[in-house]
Amino acid sequence: MKKNDKKTEKLIIKTLTDACHILTESVEGFEWLTHFVDYDTFPQSLEIVCIFDTEYSLSKALQEHQDSFIGSVISDKLQSINVPLKNNAKQISFDSEEACEKEHNSNWTRRLLSQ
């Protein structure tokens, strides 16, 4: 990873951590988020995965259009550091602790790499 990419990565982590704090306080069942990026094709390669506690919480949040709120919080935070998301629907996805436990024995590394 290039020096400039390392700086950008640290800034993205800090910014997404701020977004995560807002979302855990604002969206019922929201637990945490993570991201992946290939700096050779940045920023369009940036992907964010938002994790809920249960499938029910995730389903309820989607029914209540909380995905739009989540997307706007993440997008606004990233925009503040000049990292635009080109397509929220493709770059932000959702999952749950419950699904990971059932399908991958709570092994998030394996689950996220298989997506």
N, CA, C and O atoms as a DFTB+ gen file, in Angstrom:
460 C
 N C O
     1  1       0.852      -1.189       0.000
     2  2       0.000       0.000       0.000
     3  2       0.894       1.248       0.000
     4  3       1.854       1.344       0.766
     5  1       0.563       2.174      -0.857
     6  2       1.330       3.405      -0.952
     7  2       1.093       4.282       0.278
     8  3       0.077       4.156       0.961
     9  1       2.040       5.161       0.542
    10  2       1.942       6.051       1.697
    11  2       0.653       6.877       1.665
    12  3      -0.020       7.022       2.686
    13  1       0.317       7.411       0.504
    14  2      -0.897       8.215       0.364
    15  2      -2.149       7.361       0.618
    16  3      -3.118       7.833       1.214
    17  1      -2.119       6.096       0.157
    18  2      -3.242       5.187       0.392
    19  2      -3.414       4.904       1.888
    20  3      -4.537       4.792       2.380
    21  1      -2.303       4.790       2.595
    22  2      -2.369       4.557       4.045
    23  2      -3.034       5.737       4.752
    24  3      -3.849       5.550       5.656
    25  1      -2.680       6.946       4.334
    26  2      -3.303       8.144       4.919
    27  2      -4.802       8.153       4.639
    28  3      -5.614       8.429       5.523
    29  1      -5.152       7.846       3.394
    30  2      -6.566       7.815       3.011
    31  2      -7.306       6.746       3.811
    32  3      -8.418       6.983       4.284
    33  1      -6.700       5.581       3.964
    34  2      -7.316       4.490       4.722
    35  2      -7.583       4.912       6.172
    36  3      -8.664       4.658       6.702
    37  1      -6.618       5.542       6.801
    38  2      -6.810       6.010       8.182
    39  2      -7.953       7.012       8.265
    40  3      -8.750       6.976       9.203
    41  1      -8.032       7.895       7.296
    42  2      -9.092       8.899       7.269
    43  2     -10.463       8.251       7.036
    44  3     -11.453       8.644       7.652
    45  1     -10.511       7.267       6.151
    46  2     -11.769       6.541       5.914
    47  2     -12.205       5.823       7.187
    48  3     -13.383       5.862       7.541
    49  1     -11.289       5.180       7.867
    50  2     -11.615       4.467       9.113
    51  2     -12.172       5.440      10.143
    52  3     -13.192       5.157      10.771
    53  1     -11.520       6.574      10.324
    54  2     -11.989       7.565      11.290
    55  2     -13.389       8.064      10.911
    56  3     -14.264       8.190      11.768
    57  1     -13.586       8.342       9.643
    58  2     -14.863       8.871       9.162
    59  2     -15.974       7.840       9.295
    60  3     -17.078       8.172       9.727
    61  1     -15.692       6.592       8.928
    62  2     -16.708       5.547       9.063
    63  2     -16.997       5.211      10.523
    64  3     -18.109       4.804      10.862
    65  1     -15.999       5.381      11.385
    66  2     -16.229       5.196      12.819
    67  2     -17.209       6.248      13.324
    68  3     -18.108       5.936      14.104
    69  1     -17.041       7.482      12.888
    70  2     -17.982       8.547      13.251
    71  2     -19.392       8.201      12.763
    72  3     -20.363       8.348      13.505
    73  1     -19.498       7.747      11.528
    74  2     -20.803       7.360      10.980
    75  2     -21.399       6.216      11.782
    76  3     -22.599       6.206      12.056
    77  1     -20.574       5.259      12.157
    78  2     -21.036       4.106      12.928
    79  2     -21.624       4.545      14.272
    80  3     -22.659       4.027      14.690
    81  1     -20.982       5.480      14.941
    82  2     -21.502       5.984      16.225
    83  2     -22.884       6.601      16.040
    84  3     -23.785       6.364      16.845
    85  1     -23.050       7.381      14.996
    86  2     -24.356       7.997      14.712
    87  2     -25.397       6.911      14.460
    88  3     -26.508       6.971      14.989
    89  1     -25.037       5.930      13.660
    90  2     -25.993       4.895      13.270
    91  2     -26.369       3.970      14.419
    92  3     -27.521       3.544      14.511
    93  1     -25.423       3.651      15.295
    94  2     -25.771       2.789      16.430
    95  2     -26.735       3.497      17.380
    96  3     -27.538       2.850      18.053
    97  1     -26.655       4.805      17.430
    98  2     -27.563       5.569      18.283
    99  2     -28.902       5.847      17.608
   100  3     -29.891       6.106      18.293
   101  1     -28.950       5.797      16.285
   102  2     -30.132       6.231      15.542
   103  2     -30.973       5.106      14.941
   104  3     -32.173       5.279      14.731
   105  1     -30.361       3.967      14.666
   106  2     -31.060       2.895      13.950
   107  2     -31.118       1.654      14.841
   108  3     -30.090       1.089      15.214
   109  1     -32.313       1.257      15.164
   110  2     -32.516       0.098      16.036
   111  2     -31.929      -1.163      15.406
   112  3     -32.223      -1.490      14.256
   113  1     -31.104      -1.860      16.168
   114  2     -30.513      -3.108      15.707
   115  2     -29.202      -2.956      14.958
   116  3     -28.511      -3.944      14.711
   117  1     -28.849      -1.716      14.590
   118  2     -27.577      -1.505      13.893
   119  2     -26.452      -1.740      14.886
   120  3     -26.473      -1.210      15.996
   121  1     -25.458      -2.547      14.476
   122  2     -24.373      -2.914      15.382
   123  2     -23.021      -2.299      15.002
   124  3     -22.374      -1.659      15.831
   125  1     -22.603      -2.493      13.759
   126  2     -21.279      -2.049      13.334
   127  2     -21.214      -2.047      11.813
   128  3     -22.145      -2.476      11.132
   129  1     -20.090      -1.555      11.297
   130  2     -19.859      -1.600       9.861
   131  2     -18.390      -1.841       9.587
   132  3     -17.532      -1.650      10.449
   133  1     -18.126      -2.264       8.370
   134  2     -16.752      -2.469       7.926
   135  2     -16.665      -2.048       6.467
   136  3     -17.683      -1.776       5.830
   137  1     -15.471      -1.998       5.954
   138  2     -15.314      -1.594       4.560
   139  2     -14.187      -2.357       3.896
   140  3     -13.304      -2.915       4.547
   141  1     -14.253      -2.357       2.554
   142  2     -13.228      -2.952       1.712
   143  2     -12.919      -1.949       0.615
   144  3     -13.790      -1.196       0.179
   145  1     -11.684      -1.948       0.182
   146  2     -11.321      -1.030      -0.903
   147  2     -10.095      -1.560      -1.635
   148  3      -9.184      -2.127      -1.032
   149  1     -10.097      -1.363      -2.933
   150  2      -8.931      -1.636      -3.770
   151  2      -8.451      -0.268      -4.238
   152  3      -9.101       0.374      -5.063
   153  1      -7.325       0.170      -3.715
   154  2      -6.863       1.526      -4.017
   155  2      -6.439       1.721      -5.474
   156  3      -6.249       2.856      -5.913
   157  1      -6.292       0.641      -6.219
   158  2      -6.011       0.787      -7.650
   159  2      -7.227       1.302      -8.405
   160  3      -7.093       1.898      -9.474
   161  1      -8.416       1.074      -7.850
   162  2      -9.657       1.541      -8.497
   163  2     -10.506       2.366      -7.524
   164  3     -11.735       2.330      -7.574
   165  1      -9.853       3.086      -6.667
   166  2     -10.501       3.929      -5.671
   167  2     -11.001       5.217      -6.331
   168  3     -10.300       5.729      -7.203
   169  1     -12.147       5.767      -5.981
   170  2     -13.061       5.416      -4.896
   171  2     -14.196       4.473      -5.292
   172  3     -14.955       4.038      -4.426
   173  1     -14.333       4.139      -6.601
   174  2     -15.462       3.297      -6.990
   175  2     -15.390       1.891      -6.406
   176  3     -16.407       1.198      -6.355
   177  1     -14.213       1.454      -5.964
   178  2     -14.077       0.124      -5.368
   179  2     -14.462       0.091      -3.883
   180  3     -14.547      -0.989      -3.299
   181  1     -14.690       1.233      -3.277
   182  2     -15.024       1.276      -1.849
   183  2     -16.380       0.616      -1.612
   184  3     -17.382       0.992      -2.219
   185  1     -16.394      -0.370      -0.724
   186  2     -17.620      -1.056      -0.340
   187  2     -17.753      -1.030       1.175
   188  3     -16.782      -1.246       1.900
   189  1     -18.965      -0.762       1.641
   190  2     -19.246      -0.719       3.068
   191  2     -20.304      -1.767       3.372
   192  3     -21.309      -1.866       2.668
   193  1     -20.078      -2.547       4.419
   194  2     -21.049      -3.548       4.853
   195  2     -21.541      -3.131       6.231
   196  3     -20.753      -2.963       7.162
   197  1     -22.865      -2.965       6.348
   198  2     -23.504      -2.557       7.593
   199  2     -24.116      -3.783       8.259
   200  3     -24.874      -4.525       7.634
   201  1     -23.783      -3.988       9.521
   202  2     -24.186      -5.195      10.223
   203  2     -25.240      -4.883      11.290
   204  3     -25.075      -3.983      12.113
   205  1     -26.327      -5.658      11.245
   206  2     -27.402      -5.574      12.239
   207  2     -27.317      -6.770      13.176
   208  3     -26.655      -7.762      12.871
   209  1     -27.986      -6.670      14.311
   210  2     -27.953      -7.764      15.274
   211  2     -28.689      -8.999      14.774
   212  3     -28.163     -10.109      14.854
   213  1     -29.906      -8.815      14.255
   214  2     -30.721      -9.945      13.804
   215  2     -31.269      -9.699      12.408
   216  3     -31.276      -8.570      11.918
   217  1     -31.727     -10.766      11.780
   218  2     -32.384     -10.647      10.470
   219  2     -33.670      -9.833      10.609
   220  3     -34.033      -9.080       9.705
   221  1     -34.358      -9.987      11.748
   222  2     -35.587      -9.225      11.972
   223  2     -35.286      -7.720      12.016
   224  3     -35.981      -6.930      11.378
   225  1     -34.269      -7.334      12.756
   226  2     -33.892      -5.912      12.837
   227  2     -33.526      -5.369      11.460
   228  3     -33.915      -4.258      11.099
   229  1     -32.786      -6.151      10.702
   230  2     -32.397      -5.729       9.361
   231  2     -33.627      -5.581       8.469
   232  3     -33.775      -4.582       7.766
   233  1     -34.495      -6.568       8.503
   234  2     -35.711      -6.530       7.688
   235  2     -36.587      -5.332       8.055
   236  3     -37.115      -4.645       7.180
   237  1     -36.733      -5.094       9.346
   238  2     -37.532      -3.962       9.825
   239  2     -36.916      -2.636       9.360
   240  3     -37.631      -1.742       8.909
   241  1     -35.608      -2.516       9.472
   242  2     -34.919      -1.288       9.044
   243  2     -35.123      -1.051       7.552
   244  3     -35.345       0.083       7.127
   245  1     -35.051      -2.108       6.760
   246  2     -35.250      -1.963       5.316
   247  2     -36.697      -1.589       4.997
   248  3     -36.949      -0.758       4.125
   249  1     -37.642      -2.201       5.702
   250  2     -39.056      -1.869       5.501
   251  2     -39.342      -0.411       5.838
   252  3     -40.179       0.230       5.203
   253  1     -38.644       0.102       6.837
   254  2     -38.839       1.490       7.275
   255  2     -37.928       2.456       6.517
   256  3     -37.809       3.624       6.888
   257  1     -37.289       1.966       5.462
   258  2     -36.412       2.776       4.603
   259  2     -35.237       3.390       5.357
   260  3     -34.730       4.449       4.989
   261  1     -34.815       2.706       6.418
   262  2     -33.637       3.163       7.151
   263  2     -32.366       3.009       6.316
   264  3     -31.353       3.651       6.593
   265  1     -32.426       2.157       5.297
   266  2     -31.259       1.999       4.420
   267  2     -30.922       3.320       3.726
   268  3     -29.754       3.618       3.478
   269  1     -31.959       4.111       3.413
   270  2     -31.717       5.435       2.814
   271  2     -31.031       6.356       3.809
   272  3     -30.102       7.082       3.453
   273  1     -31.486       6.328       5.057
   274  2     -30.870       7.137       6.106
   275  2     -29.419       6.708       6.325
   276  3     -28.520       7.546       6.403
   277  1     -29.203       5.407       6.421
   278  2     -27.859       4.873       6.624
   279  2     -26.956       5.308       5.471
   280  3     -25.837       5.774       5.685
   281  1     -27.453       5.149       4.262
   282  2     -26.682       5.547       3.083
   283  2     -26.341       7.017       3.085
   284  3     -25.231       7.404       2.718
   285  1     -27.294       7.845       3.499
   286  2     -27.026       9.290       3.499
   287  2     -26.015       9.670       4.584
   288  3     -25.176      10.543       4.361
   289  1     -26.083       9.037       5.742
   290  2     -25.096       9.319       6.802
   291  2     -23.700       8.940       6.319
   292  3     -22.763       9.729       6.429
   293  1     -23.568       7.734       5.786
   294  2     -22.266       7.261       5.317
   295  2     -21.768       8.133       4.169
   296  3     -20.617       8.571       4.166
   297  1     -22.634       8.379       3.202
   298  2     -22.265       9.184       2.039
   299  2     -21.857      10.601       2.431
   300  3     -20.855      11.121       1.941
   301  1     -22.640      11.224       3.317
   302  2     -22.321      12.582       3.770
   303  2     -20.987      12.628       4.498
   304  3     -20.177      13.527       4.271
   305  1     -20.762      11.653       5.374
   306  2     -19.489      11.616       6.112
   307  2     -18.313      11.449       5.145
   308  3     -17.303      12.144       5.261
   309  1     -18.450      10.528       4.196
   310  2     -17.360      10.311       3.239
   311  2     -17.169      11.522       2.335
   312  3     -16.038      11.872       1.997
   313  1     -18.254      12.156       1.948
   314  2     -18.159      13.356       1.109
   315  2     -17.376      14.452       1.841
   316  3     -16.674      15.243       1.211
   317  1     -17.499      14.493       3.167
   318  2     -16.802      15.521       3.944
   319  2     -15.284      15.374       3.873
   320  3     -14.555      16.321       4.167
   321  1     -14.803      14.192       3.484
   322  2     -13.357      13.983       3.308
   323  2     -13.022      13.786       1.820
   324  3     -11.971      13.250       1.469
   325  1     -13.938      14.231       0.967
   326  2     -13.750      14.154      -0.487
   327  2     -13.615      12.730      -1.017
   328  3     -12.821      12.454      -1.915
   329  1     -14.417      11.832      -0.434
   330  2     -14.495      10.459      -0.923
   331  2     -15.949      10.220      -1.324
   332  3     -16.767       9.798      -0.507
   333  1     -16.261      10.495      -2.594
   334  2     -17.650      10.338      -3.021
   335  2     -18.015       8.876      -3.277
   336  3     -17.214       8.103      -3.801
   337  1     -19.235       8.519      -2.895
   338  2     -19.774       7.221      -3.286
   339  2     -20.548       7.445      -4.583
   340  3     -21.438       8.293      -4.643
   341  1     -20.211       6.698      -5.597
   342  2     -20.879       6.853      -6.891
   343  2     -22.264       6.220      -6.890
   344  3     -23.186       6.725      -7.532
   345  1     -22.407       5.108      -6.163
   346  2     -23.656       4.367      -6.191
   347  2     -23.895       3.699      -4.839
   348  3     -23.387       2.607      -4.584
   349  1     -24.669       4.354      -3.974
   350  2     -24.925       3.818      -2.633
   351  2     -25.457       2.394      -2.678
   352  3     -25.042       1.553      -1.881
   353  1     -26.373       2.113      -3.602
   354  2     -26.994       0.791      -3.665
   355  2     -25.976      -0.312      -3.955
   356  3     -26.130      -1.437      -3.478
   357  1     -24.950      -0.001      -4.725
   358  2     -23.930      -1.002      -5.038
   359  2     -22.786      -1.003      -4.029
   360  3     -22.137      -2.028      -3.823
   361  1     -22.541       0.140      -3.402
   362  2     -21.366       0.254      -2.530
   363  2     -21.688       0.067      -1.052
   364  3     -20.772      -0.067      -0.241
   365  1     -22.963       0.055      -0.684
   366  2     -23.355      -0.177       0.705
   367  2     -24.264      -1.396       0.735
   368  3     -25.294      -1.431       0.061
   369  1     -23.879      -2.390       1.518
   370  2     -24.692      -3.592       1.644
   371  2     -24.988      -3.847       3.122
   372  3     -24.443      -3.182       4.002
   373  1     -25.858      -4.820       3.375
   374  2     -26.343      -5.082       4.725
   375  2     -26.258      -6.569       5.043
   376  3     -26.399      -7.423       4.168
   377  1     -26.024      -6.848       6.313
   378  2     -25.925      -8.231       6.781
   379  2     -26.308      -8.245       8.254
   380  3     -26.613      -7.205       8.836
   381  1     -26.290      -9.435       8.852
   382  2     -26.628      -9.514      10.279
   383  2     -25.739     -10.513      11.000
   384  3     -25.228     -11.467      10.413
   385  1     -25.574     -10.265      12.282
   386  2     -24.839     -11.188      13.153
   387  2     -25.511     -12.558      13.132
   388  3     -24.846     -13.592      13.079
   389  1     -26.833     -12.542      13.175
   390  2     -27.603     -13.783      13.195
   391  2     -27.329     -14.638      11.955
   392  3     -27.111     -15.844      12.074
   393  1     -27.337     -14.029      10.777
   394  2     -27.079     -14.769       9.539
   395  2     -25.651     -15.314       9.518
   396  3     -25.427     -16.445       9.086
   397  1     -24.700     -14.531       9.975
   398  2     -23.309     -14.985      10.020
   399  2     -23.160     -16.171      10.967
   400  3     -22.441     -17.126      10.672
   401  1     -23.839     -16.103      12.096
   402  2     -23.768     -17.198      13.065
   403  2     -24.318     -18.486      12.450
   404  3     -23.709     -19.548      12.570
   405  1     -25.470     -18.382      11.793
   406  2     -26.108     -19.562      11.187
   407  2     -25.303     -20.128      10.031
   408  3     -25.120     -21.341       9.930
   409  1     -24.821     -19.251       9.156
   410  2     -24.224     -19.696       7.906
   411  2     -22.708     -19.876       7.956
   412  3     -22.159     -20.643       7.165
   413  1     -22.029     -19.192       8.858
   414  2     -20.562     -19.251       8.905
   415  2     -20.013     -19.405      10.330
   416  3     -18.856     -19.071      10.587
   417  1     -20.828     -19.903      11.241
   418  2     -20.386     -20.104      12.632
   419  2     -19.745     -18.865      13.230
   420  3     -18.760     -18.959      13.963
   421  1     -20.309     -17.694      12.916
   422  2     -19.836     -16.401      13.420
   423  2     -18.436     -16.029      12.934
   424  3     -17.776     -15.184      13.538
   425  1     -17.986     -16.646      11.860
   426  2     -16.672     -16.334      11.293
   427  2     -16.850     -15.249      10.240
   428  3     -17.109     -15.535       9.071
   429  1     -16.707     -13.999      10.672
   430  2     -16.930     -12.864       9.778
   431  2     -15.907     -12.803       8.656
   432  3     -16.252     -12.415       7.540
   433  1     -14.688     -13.167       8.913
   434  2     -13.668     -13.131       7.869
   435  2     -14.081     -14.030       6.717
   436  3     -14.071     -13.620       5.556
   437  1     -14.442     -15.250       7.050
   438  2     -14.863     -16.206       6.018
   439  2     -16.119     -15.713       5.304
   440  3     -16.216     -15.813       4.081
   441  1     -17.071     -15.186       6.053
   442  2     -18.329     -14.721       5.466
   443  2     -18.088     -13.548       4.498
   444  3     -18.590     -13.546       3.374
   445  1     -17.343     -12.594       4.937
   446  2     -17.123     -11.408       4.107
   447  2     -16.281     -11.715       2.883
   448  3     -16.489     -11.120       1.826
   449  1     -15.344     -12.624       3.005
   450  2     -14.529     -13.005       1.854
   451  2     -15.328     -13.825       0.840
   452  3     -14.971     -13.866      -0.337
   453  1     -16.392     -14.473       1.281
   454  2     -17.188     -15.308       0.372
   455  2     -18.226     -14.495      -0.403
   456  3     -18.885     -15.033      -1.293
   457  1     -18.379     -13.217      -0.081
   458  2     -19.406     -12.417      -0.750
   459  2     -18.919     -11.841      -2.039
   460  3     -19.665     -11.141      -2.724
